[in-house]
């Protein structure tokens, strides 16, 4: 298992455990807790806006990687709303499928293959 897969596995386990603990103690209604600091213009709100931008970028990348197909758009929405719980799982799957080849991981198999063919 390469270092990326180790990182993703540890991140997935830690965030899943933390999410379960927080949800069990504070309930599962995240939205008011997330948007209230944004409305109040606090530093926590600034972090939440910044974090939302990362979630959007993650969702766009996943959808782009699947050529904005219907499945890619669904996966992109899952990336946006699922955060690292989704992305770590997705990247583990994609990295295993790409056999550790970074071009296939980042671009998707079809784009990576076209790039390889264009270099010939």
N, C-alpha and C positions, 0 to 999 in steps of 0.2 A: 504494500500500500504506500503510495507516495505521500509526501509531506502535505500536499493540498488536501488529499482525502482524509488524512489524520486531523488536520485543522477543521475541516468541515464536519467530521464526525463528532469531535469534541464540542464544537460550537452548537451543533444540533442538539446534542444531549444536554448541554448546560442551559441553553435557551428554553428547551422543552421543559426541563425540571423547574426552572425559574418561572416560566409562564404558568405552569400548573400550580405552583405555590402561591403566586400572586392572585391568580383567578380564584383559587380556593378561599383565600383570605378576604379578598376585596370584591369578588363577583366578576362577572364576565362582560360587563357593560363598559367597554373601553372608551367609546366615543366621547361621552361628556368629559371624562378625565383628560382626554387627548386635546379636545378643541377649546376647553375653558381657558387654559393658559395662552393659547393663540389669541383669543378674543380679548384677554386682559393685557396683551402686549408685554409679557414677561420673558425673562431669559429662557424659561422652560418652553414657552411658546415659540421662541426663536429656534430652539433645538427641534421642536416638533415640526416646524415648517421646513427646516433643513433636512430632517429625517424623511419627511414626506417627499422631498425632491429626490432623495436617494431611492426611495421605494418606486417612484415614478420612473426613474432611469433604469432600475432593475426590471420593471415590467416592460418598458419599451425595448430593452435589449433582448429579453426573452422572446417577445413577440417578433422582433426583427430577425432573431436567429432562426425563427420558424417561418420567415418570409411573410409575416402578417397574415398567415393562413387562419382559418377559423380556430383550429387547435392552438396555434401560436397566440392568437388574441386571448383565448381562454387561459392559457398558461401565463400570459402577461398579466392578466387580472389577478390570477392566483399569486403571482410574484408580488404585485402591488399590495394586495391585502394580506398575504401570508408572511411577508417579510423574510427574515433569515430562516425561519422554520421551513418555509417553502424553498428558498433559494439554496440553502445548504443541501437539501434533499435533491433538488434538481441538478445542482452542480456535481454532486456525487455520482448520480446516474450518468450525466453527460460526460464526466471525466472518465468514468469506467468505459463507457461506450466509445470514447475517442482514443482509448488505449494510451492516455497520457500525452497525446499530441496536442499542443497548445493551439495550433491553428484550427483544428477540428473542434476543439472545446470552445474557442471564442467565436468562430465564424459559423459553426454548424458544418455538418459533413458535406453537404452539397456545395456550399461556397468554398470550403477548403479544397475540395476536389477540383473545382473550376480554377482556383488559384494555382494549384499544382499543375494542372494541364496547361495553363497559360504560361507558366515558367518554362515549359519544355520546348 
